[in-house]
Amino acid sequence: MKTLYDVQQLLEEYGVLVHVGKRKWDIELMAIELDNIYRAGVLDQRTFLNAKMILNREHEYEERQEREKKADKS
């Protein structure tokens, strides 16, 4: 698992489809759902941590994009 798409596919295996409309919000909701699946005991720790790392990386990227966009407007 290396990409956000891979995490989406993992969540789909558990019946979780996420599409809120804004990529950052999708990532945040995916992280919540991933936490719930892990707490339920159906996901092993290694897979969970790998998926969380990907989500964190993508979320940070989106945050950076927003900051740069705001800085360009100034």
C-alpha positions in Angstrom: 0.0 0.0 0.0 1.6 3.2 -1.2 -1.1 5.7 -2.3 -4.4 7.3 -1.2 -6.1 5.2 -3.8 -4.7 2.0 -2.1 -6.2 3.2 1.2 -9.5 3.8 -0.5 -9.4 0.3 -1.9 -8.7 -1.1 1.6 -11.6 0.7 3.1 -13.9 -0.5 0.3 -13.0 -4.1 1.3 -14.8 -3.3 4.6 -17.8 -1.6 2.9 -16.6 2.0 3.5 -17.0 4.4 0.6 -15.9 8.0 1.2 -16.7 10.9 -1.1 -17.5 14.2 0.6 -16.5 16.4 -2.2 -13.3 18.0 -1.0 -10.1 15.9 -1.0 -9.0 17.1 2.4 -12.3 16.2 4.0 -12.3 12.8 2.3 -8.9 12.1 3.9 -10.1 13.2 7.3 -13.2 11.0 7.1 -11.1 8.1 5.8 -8.8 8.4 8.9 -11.8 8.3 11.2 -13.2 5.2 9.4 -9.8 3.5 9.5 -9.6 4.1 13.2 -13.0 2.5 13.7 -12.1 -0.5 11.6 -8.9 -1.0 13.6 -10.6 -0.6 17.0 -13.1 -3.2 15.9 -10.2 -5.6 15.6 -10.5 -6.5 11.9 -7.4 -4.8 10.7 -3.9 -5.7 11.7 -1.6 -3.1 13.2 0.9 -3.0 10.4 -1.7 -2.4 7.8 -3.4 0.2 10.0 -0.2 2.1 10.6 0.8 2.0 7.0 -2.6 3.4 5.9 -2.5 6.1 8.6 1.0 7.2 7.4 -0.4 7.6 3.9 -3.4 9.5 5.1 -1.2 11.8 7.2 1.1 12.4 4.3 -1.7 13.3 2.0 -3.4 15.5 4.6 -0.2 17.4 5.1 0.1 17.9 1.3 -3.4 19.3 1.2 -2.7 21.6 4.1 0.5 22.8 2.3 -1.5 23.5 -0.9 -4.0 25.5 1.0 -1.3 27.6 2.7 0.4 28.2 -0.6 -2.8 29.2 -2.2 -3.5 31.7 0.6 0.0 33.1 0.3 -0.3 33.6 -3.4 -3.5 35.7 -2.9 -1.7 38.0 -0.5 
